[in-house]
Amino acid sequence: MSEHTIQSKQTGHNDEVNIMTTAAEVSEFGQTNDEKRSRAAIDRVRGLMDPRLLAAADRLAAVNGRYVPITRDKPLLGHLKALVASVTAPPTGKPDKRRILAVVGKSGAGKTTALAEHIARIPEMQAYRDEDGIWIHPTIFIEAPSPCTPRLLAIAGLEALGHAPPDRIRENEAWLLFRRLLKVHKVMFVVIDECQNAIETASVRQATVIGDAFKHLTQMSDWPVRLILAGVPPLASFLARKQLYNRRTVIPFDSLDTAGNQGLLSEVLRIVIEDHANLEMAEGLDDEDFRSRLLHAVDAEFGSGLQMIRAAVERAVLADRRSVTKDDFKAVYASFSGCKPTMNVFDAPDWAELNPATALLRAEDRAWEEERKRTKGKEATIRSVRPQ
C-alpha cells in the first residue's frame, strides 16, 4: 500500500501565502530593468488579445498556480523548518551536522514545485530590509549548469548573487569568493536545482571537489549556510558518499504505484477539475482503468500527472466546455508523446505494453539507433547510443 495521500488544505491557494513584502516594496526592489521590459512586453500582448481568450488564459493561470499537497509535503516542510532552526545556534555553538537537505526523485516527480511552494511559506527564508535599509535575500536559487564542473557550479552561484566573476577565475578562487559573498549578502540558504548535473559527468576528482565544496559551505565558522539540493539519479548515489552521509537529510520523492495510489489519483482528478477549474468530470474519468492508464502515461510521476490533468483542463476551458473528457486526455497524451493514433495509451488495448517515453520514435529512428549500436560494438546498449 502506498503512503501517498492528499494532505489537508492548510496550504490552499498560492495567493494565500503570507507575502513578506508590500506592493510598494516589490515595486522598489523587485522590478529590475529586465523585469520591467518583460512586464511591458507581456502587457502589450495582453492588450492585443481577444478578451475572451485573455479571460481563459487568466483562468488557466489560476488553476496552474494552485498547489496540491500530498503526504510527502509534511516531512518536507518539517525538515525545511528544522534547517531554519539550525542556523539559530551561535557561530561558536555545535548545531546538528546535518546541514544539507536533499530532495531526490525522477523527472516529473514535483521536486522543484514542492520546494518553491514550501520555501515561499517560511517567513525566515523571505527577503527583508536590514537595519541599514538594504534588501537582503537570505535564500538564493541556483540551477546547476549542464555540462557542469566544480568551477562552473561556483560561477553559477556567484551569478545568482548578482556577481560577474572574471572570465579567467580559477576553481578554488571561485569557491572562496562564493563563500565570502554569501556572508556579505547575508545568504543563509542555498537551493541548487538539477543538482545531478554537478556530478553526472564528473570525474572522481571533480565529484570529490564538489562534495568537499558542499561540506565547506556548511562548515563556515563565522556564517551559517544550509544547502537544499534537488535532482534526479545519480544525485542519490553522490549523496551516499562518506563525506556527505553524516551531513545530509534526504527526502525521496518516490514514484506512484498503480495499485496503491488509485484513491490518491481519484482525489487529485476531482480537486483539479472540480475544485480548481470549476468544471465537471465526464463519465469514465473516475474508473480504475482510466486512472491506471493515466499513471502509465506519466511514468507514475505525481508532478507529470498534475501537468497532464491541467493540460486536459486547458482543452476544455479553451473550447468553452463545462466538462473534461477522456478525449481531452487522449489528445493531450498524443501531443505530449507524439504517438501514432493506434498507440495512444488512453484507448489502445495493449496500453500497458506501450512505452510513452519512446512513443515518438518511428522506424527511421529505430534503424538509426540499431546502426549506432552496430558501429559501437557488441557491448553497446540503447542507452549508450540514444541521447539522454
N, C-alpha and C positions, 0 to 999 in steps of 0.2 A: 504493500500500500504506500502510495506516495505521500510525502509530508507537505506537498504544496497545497495550500488552501488560501482563499481570499481573506485578507485582513480586514479589520473593522475600517470604517470610512474616516478614521481620525486624520488621514492625510488629505482626503477630499479633493477639492479643486486646487489647481496650481495657483489660481488667483486669490486663494485664501492664505497664501504664505505671508508670514509676518515680515514684510519688507523692512529692511533696516535703514533705508534712506528715504527722504521725502522726494517728491517730484522735482522740487527746486534743486535739491542736491544732485539728483540724477542729471538734470539739465546742465548744471555747472560742471560736474565731473565726468559723467559717462559719455557725453556727446563729443567725441573726438571729431576731427575734421573728416576722417574716413566714414565715421558713423553718420555724420550729418549728410554727407554726399549720398551714402547708401539710403538713408531715410528719404531724402529728396527724390531719388530715382524711384523708390517704391511708391511714394506718394503720387508721382506722375503717372505711373501705371494704374494705380487705383483710381485716379481721376478720369482716366480714359475708358475704364471697364464699364460694361453694361451693369447697371445697378443690381439686377437680379443675380448675375454671376458673382458680383462682388459680395453680395449678401451670403451666397452659398459658400464662397471661399472663406469668409469670416466665420461662418457656422462650422465649417470643417476644421478651421484652425482651433476653434474652441474645443471640438471633440478630440483632436490630436493632442491638445495641451493638458488633457486630464490624465491623472496618474492612477494606475490600477495596482494597489499593493497586494502582495501575497505573503505567505508565511515567512519567506526568507528576508523580507524587509525589516522585520522586528529585530533579528540579531544584527543586521547591517547597521541600523540606526543606533542600536546599543553599543556596538563596537566603535562607531564614529564618535559617540559621546564620551566613551571611555578614552579614546585617543585625545580628545579635547581636554578631558580632566587630567591626563598625564602631563600636560605642559604646565600645570599649576605648581608643580614641585619647584622649589628654588634651584638655581643653577648648581648649587653645591649638594643638592639632595640626590637621592638614588631612586628615581622612578622605575617602574617596570621596564625591563629591557625590550619588551615587545612594542616597538615604536613604528612598525610597518604594518599597515593593513592592506591586504590583497584580496581583490575580488576576481575570481578565476572562473571562466566558463567559455563555451563555444561561441562563435559569432552568432549574433541574434538572440543571445540569452537575456539581454536587457541590462547589462552591467553598467554601461555609461549613463543610461537614463536613470537607473536607480541611484547611483552615486550623486548625480546632479540634483535629483529630487530631494534627497535627504540632506545633502550639504546645504542646500538653499534654506532648509528649515532649522538650522543650528545657528543661533544668533552669534555665537563666538567666532564663527567662521566667515562672517559677512564683513563687508567694507565699513570703515568708521573713520571719523576725524580724530586725530590725536590731539594732545594738549597744545600743539603748535598750530592747529587748524589744518594740518596736512592730511590728505586722504591716505588711508592705509588699507591695503588688501592683504589680510592675513592668509588667504588661500589663493594659490595660483594653479592654473591648469596647463599642463604640457602634453602634447601628443608626440610620442616618440617617433622620430622620423624613420622612414624606410627608403633605402637601407640605412642602417644605423651603426655608429661606432661610439665608444665612450666619449670621444671628443665632440661628435655631432650631438649627442644627447646633452652634454653640458652646454653647448651653444644654444640648443633649443630652450634650455632652462634660462639662460641669460636673456634670450629674446622674449621669453614670457614675462620677464621682469622689466621689459622695455629698454634693454641694453643692447647696443650693437657692438659685439666684440670685434677686435681687429681680425682681418682675414687670416693672418698667419699665427693666430694664437695657438699655443701648444695645448695638448690634452691636459696636463697637470695644471697649467696656468688657468685654463677654462674652469676646471673644478674648484680651484682655490678662489677665483673671482666669484663664482656662483655662490659658494658658501658665504663669502664676505657680504655679497649684496643681499642675500636672504636676510641677514641681520640688519643691514642698513635699511631695507624696505620693511622690516618687521614682519616678514613672512614666516608663519609657523607651520603651514600645511601645504605640502606639495603633492598635487594629484598628477600622476603620469598615466595617461590612457594609451592603449595599444602598446603596452609595455613589452609584449613579446617581441616587438621589432628590435628592442635593445639587445636581445640575446639570440634571436632565431638564427642568424647567420654569423654569430660571433665565434671567434676562435676561443680556445680555452683561456688564453691570456686575456682577451677582451672581456669575456664573461666574468673573470675574476676581478678585473679592474672595475667593472660596473657594480659588482657585488660589494667590493670594498668602498666604492664611492657612496653607495646607499648607506652602508654601515657608518661611514664617517659623517654623512649628513645628519644622521640621527644621534650622533655622539658628540656634537659640538658642546664644549664645556660652558660656553657663555651665551648660548642661544638655543632654545628648544625648537627642533624641527621634527615633524612627523611626516612619513611618506604614505600615500594612498595609491596603490597600484591597481590597474585593471588590464586584463588581457586574456588571450586565448592560449591554449597549449602552443609552445613549450614553457609558458610562464611558470606553471606549477613545478615543472622539473627544475627550473632555475632556482625557485624559492626553496627547494628541498636541500640545496647545498648547505653544508655545515655553517658557513659564515653568516647565513641568514636564518637558519632554522629557529634559533632561540630568540630572534628579534622580530618575528612576524606573526600576525594572526591572519588566517585565511578563511574566507567565506566562499565556498563553492556555489556557483550558480548552475546547478545540475539541470540536465535536460528533463523534460516532462516524459511521462510514460503513458502509453495508450490505456492500459488497464487502470492505473491508479489515479489518473487525472481527468476522468470523464466529468466528474462533478465540478471540478475547477473550471474546465473549459466551457461547460454549460453556463456557469455563473458569469464568466468573462464575456461570453457572447451576449448574455442578457444585459449586463452592465453597459457595455459599449454601445450596443444597438438601441436598447430601450431607454436606459438612464441618460447616457451621454448624448446620443444623437436624437432622442425622442422619435425613433422610428419603430416599426413593428418587425418581428421575426417571422418570415414566411414559413409555411409548413415544411417540415423536414430539417430545419436548422437545429432542432434540439433532439435529434435521434443519434444513437450511438454510432451508426455507420458514418454519418456526416462528420461527427467530431473526430472519429478515427482517421478519416481521410484528411481532415484539416491538419491534425497533428503530423501526419506523414508529409503533407505538402510543405510544412515549415520546419522539417527535420526535428520536430519535437522541441523547438526552442520557444520560450514564452514570449520574448520580445518580437520575434518574427511572426508569431501567431497574432499578437496585437496589431502588428503592421498590416497583416492580410485582412483582418476583420475591419480595420479602419479604412482600408482601400475599398472593400466591398461597400461600406457605408458611403464612401465618396461617390461611387457609381450611382447609388440610389438617390443621394442628395442632388447631384448634378442633373439627374434625369427627372427630378421633381416627383419622385415616387415616395409613398408612405411606408414601404416595406423593403427589407433586404432579402434577397432570394438566393437559392443555390446557384442560379445562373450568374449572379454577381461574383460569387467566389470562383466559379469556373472561369469567368472572363479574367479575373484578377490573376489567377494562377497561370493562365495562358500568357498574360503579359509579363509576369514575373519570370517565368521559366523558359518561355519560348518553345513550349512543347508542341508536338503535332496534335491536331484536333482529336485524333483517335487515342492519344496517350495522355489525356487530361486526368489527373488524379481524382477529380470530383465526379467523373462518370465512367471511367474505364473499369471493366470487370476485374482486371488483374492489377488494380491500383497499388496493391502492397508490393508488387514486384518492380514498380517504376522508381527510378532514381531522379528526384526533382533537380538535383544539382547538375545532372548531365542531360536533362531533357532537351536542351538546345542543340546538342551535338547531332549532326547529320552524318550520312555515310562518308562524305568527303573528310569530315573532321576525324572520324574514327580511323579512316585509312591513313591519314597523316600521322596520327598517334602510333599506329602499328608500324609505319615505316620508320618513325623515330626510334621506337623500341628495337626494331631490327638493326638499325645502324649503331645503336648504343651497346649491342651485345646481349647475350642470353640472360645476364643478370639484371637487365633493365626492367623497371615496372612502370605502370601507367603514371604513378606519382612522380617518377623521375623524368618523364617526358612532358607531362601536362603542366603548364604554368600554374603555380599555386596562388 
